[in-house]
Amino acid sequence: MAAEDPQIEAVKQSVKALIAPILSKNLDKSAKGKTAFSLEKCERPKVNWKEFFTFQSELQMNVKFSSGCDIEGTISPKLIRPFPASFKVRNLSDFKQMDSTNQITATFESQPIVTLDISEGTLTGPKGKVRFEGDYRVQVDPMKKDNPIQKNLGGEIRIKEIFGKKVSIKEKIYLK
């Protein structure tokens, strides 16, 4: 498969569409792009970020399909400990399911840096599976109650397999 292959471009857009809303400072505009997939109207839980970053609380997010919300499932993100994610998806190219193992880590500098590592990521649909991994870093202010993300620092997605064919595709991502 050539790098300009439309199938590869569709896969890259699908992986980005899934990762972008999780990490973007501007959550409502991050999923827009070359796909009909949207997370703009997904219900977002109220989070005490200070407690989350100091291990005093854990999150549980339940998301259901609705207009403007193209994922459905439950996820319980944890700081430092790996946690699974499993979502049904719709309006995302050729895919119906996303599964991954994730880990959120933090380094404490003048402002904390939070890294999301996605491993063993799989998008599944009628054509087969796409295997990927990725990482993304953001600078946070845990004292901000609504959205602690202060600055996006960027990351990378790595696609390892597309519908049974081994590939090695790396793409830098930076979300606004």
N, C-alpha and C positions, 0 to 999 in steps of 0.2 A: 504494500500500500504506500503510495507516494504521500508526501507531507501535504500536498494540495488536495488530496482525496476528499470529496464532499462528506463521505462517511466519517473520516477522522475529524473534520471540522465540526460535524454534528455532535460527535462524542465529546470533543473538547468543550463545546458550548453547553452541553448537558451537564458535564461535571462542574463547570464554572457556575451554572445557574443554581446548582444545589449548594455549593460552598459559599457563594457570594452573600446571600442573605444572612447566613449565620454570623459572618464576620464583619460586615460593613458597618461603618459608623452611621450611615444614612440608610437604615433598614428598608424604608418604603420604596426607595428607588434602585436598590442594588440588583434586583432580579430582572430588571428590564433588559432587553437585548434582542437577540436573534431567535428567541424561542417564545412560545405562548405561555410557558411555565411561569407561575407567579406565586410568591409567598407574601405578597403585599398585605393581604387582609387576614393572614393567619393570626389566631389569638396568641398573644405573648403574655407569659406569666409575669406577675409582679415579683421582682427579685430584689432581695437585700444583698447587693453585691459585696458590701463590706463583710457581711457574715459569710457569704460564699467563699470569698478570698481568704478568710481566716478560719476556714473549716468548721464554722459554727452551724452551717446549714447545707442541705443538699437540694438540688433542683429536681423537679419532675415536670415535664412538659407533655401535655396531651394535645394533639393537633388532629382536627377532623377536616375532611374535604368540605369546602364551601366555595362560594364565588370569590375568587381572588386568593384561594389557598389550595394549592395543588399537591399537598402531601397529607398523609394520615398515618398516625402512629404515636407511640409514647417513647420518650427518651428521658433518662435520668443522668444528666451530666455531673461529673465529679471532678474535683481538682486533684491532680496527680495520678489518680487511679484510672486505669483503662475502663471504658464503658462502651457497651454496644449501642448502635443505632440501627433501627430497622423501620423503614417507611414505605408505604405504598405511595406511588407517584402517578400523576397523570399530566398530560400536556407536555411531556418531556421526550421529544423525538420518538425513539422506538423502545422506551423503557416503562416498566410498570412497578419496579421494586428497587429500593436502594438499601444495602446493608453495609455496615462498616464497623470497625473497632476504632475508637477514638481515645485521645488522651489530651487533657488540658494541663499545661504546666505554666508556672509563673516564676519569673526572676524579678527580684526586687532591687530596683535601681532608684534614681531620683523619682521616677514614676514607674510602677510595675509594668513589665512586658509579659503578656500572656501569649502562649503559643498553643495552637490547636494542631495536633498531629492526627491525620486520618490514615489508618493502615487497613489492609485487607478490605478495601472498598470494592463493592460490586454493584453494578447497575445491571438489572436483568429485564429482558423483554422477549418477545416472540423470536427475534433473530438470534438470541443467545445472551452471553454475558460480556460485560466490559469490566476488567479489573484495573483498579487505580489506587493510588495513595497520594497524599498531599500534606502540606503544612502551611500555616499562615500565622503571622505575628501581628499583634496590636499593642499599642501603649494604652494603659487604662488608668482611670482615677476612680478607685472603688468607693470614694465618698460621693460620687455623682449617683443619685438614686435612679434616674430614668435610663440613662445609657452611659456606662462608664468608659466606653471606647473613645479615646481622645485623638488617636492617630493610627492610621493603618500603616504597617511597616512592610507588608508584602509577603509573598510566599511562592509556592510552586506546586503544580499538579504534575503527577507522573503516571502516565497511562501505560500499563504493562501488557494488556491483552485486549484485543477487540474481536469478539465473536469467534474465539478459538485460535486466533492468529497472534503470536507473540509480537509485541511492538516495544519500542523504547521511545516514548514521546514525553518530553519535558517542556513545560511551559510556565514561565513566570506569570504570576498574577498579582495585580495590585488593585484594590478596590477603593473607591472614593468614599 
